[in-house]
Amino acid sequence: MRLGIDARFYSEAGGLGRYTQELLKELEKQDTSNFYIVFVNQDGWKDYQPQNPKFQKVLADVKWYTLTEQLKMGGIIKKQKIDLMHFLHWNIPFLYRQPFIVTIHDLILLKYPSRQASTLGPVKYWIKNLGYKLILRHAILNAKKILTPSHFVKKDILENFQINSEKIIVTYEGITNFSQTNQNSELLHQLNITKPYFLYVGVS
């Protein structure tokens, strides 16, 4: 089977970047039968070096959340004759009608829309938010399967969209095994942090 992965977030700092990196790393270890086309942007092209010969990277230097993404990304994917595409986020080309699955990490923008984290004016923000809702709806209604990191997100989706619950698969996100080093202790000392402490890594 010829599978596609939208890995344009590969080199991004934060959750989406880490999710993309870890997913590809584990898939390369686990799957020896399917062939993967991994779509990366310019940064990802430099950073992602497949270790499994069944993984091939394709340049898709298209910025996410843009009109260009909506107009060009679908065509780039179609050229590769993908059997099933995996979009790692909700930003799917609206006109893309080939079989796909999607990971929906949360519905924060749908449930708590806010201009606080945006530099757009009210009119542009309203247009962009409307676009988000349309594309999110397209992703959820047309995906063959939806992956979520928790039952809470699954419940959120079912409360906001009329779909069969069996369409949603909860796949818990893994934990990277970081080794304890002296460098970690030195950093805590520099920041005047003593144990026990609570670390929050989400968006405030």
Protein Blocks (a to p, Z undefined) as FASTA:
>chain_A
ZZdddfklmmpgcjklmmmmmmmmmmmmmmmkbccdddddfklmmmpccfbfkbccdddd
dcehifklmmmmmmmmmmnopabdcdfbfbdcfklcbdcddddfbjklmmmgcfklpcbd
fklmmmmmmmmmmmmmmmmmmpmbdcdfbfklmmmmmmmpccdfklpccddddddddddd
fklmmmmmmnopacdddddfbdZZ
